[in-house]
Amino acid sequence: MTLRFSKIVMCLCLAVFAFLVAFGNITDYGSNFAFVQHVLSMDTTFPGNALMYRSITNPSLWTAGYWLIILGEALTCLLYLIAALNLWQARNASGQAFNDAKKFAVLAATLGFLIWYFGFMVVGGEWFAMWQSSIWNGQQKAFMFYMTMLAVLIFVIQPDSDLRKS
């Protein structure tokens, strides 16, 4: 039962994390919008770099990209909440039923990975050369986020067996 509770708590912690990130992006909209604006416009990358043709300078596209990030973070929160609820409801069930209840944890981790790995590392980091910016570079934090989600996912998907009756 301890392992099952641990898996539930870890999903809840990641739900709270994703909520706080989305909430922060909404309540401190200007600061976080500036991050997206600078990354997409590539205005703090190395001067004269040959990748500048990739830059996006349209404010409407900055806004759309930012809201796509916020939506992804909010959906990650929701999926982790559903995962925790499903695991909680199956906590006393058979090992197979508990294992079956893990699907939303897999979906949540996948979406979180898409946001923080694909979005921040691949798109932001490589396509928009965020790695060149000493000011607007979120790769280190993104790495921490998606690695935490992957570590929790690896733990959560470990098969659970039937509970022992005492």
Disulfide bonds with the S-S distance in Angstrom:
none
